[in-house]
Amino acid sequence: MSGFKKFLMQGNVIDLAVAVVIGATFNSIVQSFVKDLLTPLISAFGGLPDFSSLRVTVGQSDFMYGNFINAVVSFLIVAGVVYFLVVKPYAHVKDRLTAKVEATTRDCPECLSEIPKAASRCAFCSAQVATV
């Protein structure tokens, strides 16, 4: 029982629980955006895309492939919204905030040890190295 308690008290479990709650909330926001804003916009220009009436009957079974097409179209719209409104802006901001760190060391050509960039002699093998 103490192992289970230790597992539950790890930070990873708490982080995962928070991520699931935030993800579920974010899912409702994205679904609302697609359902209430994007779908009416698409239907204003091209008609409401609804394939739910498409089906194939084989014997006694109905294959509702129209519902599958609706799900695929919905997924593609949601994936596009998430990519263009979340992933791409986040990557742009992340790239701008991460500072470009200039290398302060280099490799010694003789022993391949890491030495300061301004060094004229290797501290490990005493080889003369050209200054940069």
C-alpha positions in Angstrom: 0.0 0.0 0.0 2.9 2.4 0.7 4.1 1.9 -2.9 0.8 2.9 -4.3 0.7 6.0 -2.0 4.2 6.9 -3.1 3.1 6.6 -6.7 0.1 8.8 -6.2 2.2 11.5 -4.5 4.7 11.7 -7.3 4.5 15.0 -9.2 3.9 13.2 -12.5 0.5 11.9 -11.4 -0.6 15.4 -10.3 0.7 17.0 -13.5 -1.1 14.3 -15.6 -4.4 15.0 -13.7 -4.1 18.7 -14.2 -3.3 18.1 -17.9 -6.4 15.9 -18.3 -8.7 18.5 -16.7 -7.2 21.4 -18.7 -7.4 19.3 -21.9 -11.1 18.5 -21.3 -11.8 22.1 -20.8 -9.8 23.2 -23.8 -11.6 20.5 -25.9 -15.0 22.1 -25.0 -13.6 25.5 -26.1 -12.4 24.2 -29.4 -15.6 22.2 -30.1 -17.7 25.3 -29.4 -15.5 27.4 -31.7 -15.9 24.9 -34.5 -19.6 24.2 -33.9 -20.7 27.8 -33.2 -18.4 29.8 -35.4 -16.6 27.8 -38.1 -19.4 25.5 -39.2 -21.9 28.3 -39.7 -19.3 30.3 -41.6 -18.6 27.3 -43.8 -22.3 26.6 -44.4 -22.8 30.3 -45.3 -20.5 29.9 -48.3 -20.9 26.3 -49.3 -24.0 24.8 -47.6 -24.1 22.8 -44.4 -21.8 19.7 -44.8 -23.9 16.8 -43.4 -23.2 13.3 -44.6 -25.1 11.5 -41.8 -27.8 10.2 -44.2 -25.2 8.2 -46.3 -25.4 4.5 -45.5 -25.1 1.1 -47.1 -27.4 -1.8 -46.1 -26.0 -5.3 -46.4 -28.5 -7.9 -45.2 -29.9 -6.7 -41.9 -27.0 -4.4 -41.1 -26.7 -0.7 -41.8 -23.2 0.7 -42.4 -23.4 4.4 -41.5 -20.3 5.6 -43.4 -21.8 9.1 -43.5 -21.4 9.5 -39.8 -17.8 8.4 -40.2 -17.2 11.0 -42.9 -18.8 13.7 -40.6 -16.4 12.6 -37.8 -13.4 12.8 -40.2 -14.4 16.3 -41.5 -15.0 17.5 -37.9 -11.6 16.1 -36.8 -9.8 17.9 -39.7 -11.5 21.2 -38.8 -10.6 20.8 -35.1 -7.0 19.8 -36.0 -6.7 22.9 -38.2 -8.1 25.2 -35.5 -5.7 23.8 -32.9 -2.7 23.9 -35.2 -3.3 27.5 -36.5 -4.6 29.0 -33.3 -2.5 27.2 -30.7 0.5 25.3 -32.0 1.8 27.7 -34.6 1.5 30.9 -32.4 3.0 29.0 -29.4 6.0 27.9 -31.5 6.5 31.4 -32.7 6.4 32.9 -29.2 8.7 30.1 -27.9 11.2 30.8 -30.7 11.2 34.5 -29.9 11.6 34.0 -26.2 14.5 31.5 -26.3 17.7 33.4 -26.5 20.3 32.4 -28.9 23.2 31.2 -26.8 26.6 31.8 -28.4 29.0 28.9 -27.9 31.8 29.8 -25.3 33.8 26.7 -25.9 35.3 24.7 -28.7 37.1 21.4 -29.2 40.8 21.1 -29.1 42.0 19.8 -32.6 44.6 17.5 -31.0 42.8 15.8 -28.1 39.2 16.8 -28.8 38.7 18.1 -25.3 36.4 21.0 -24.7 38.4 24.3 -24.2 37.4 27.9 -23.9 36.9 29.7 -27.2 39.6 32.3 -26.5 42.3 29.8 -25.3 45.6 29.7 -27.2 46.7 26.4 -25.6 44.8 23.3 -24.6 44.6 22.8 -20.8 44.5 19.0 -21.3 47.2 18.2 -23.8 49.1 21.6 -23.9 48.8 21.8 -27.7 49.0 25.2 -29.3 45.6 26.1 -30.8 44.8 28.9 -33.1 42.7 31.7 -31.4 39.3 32.4 -32.8 
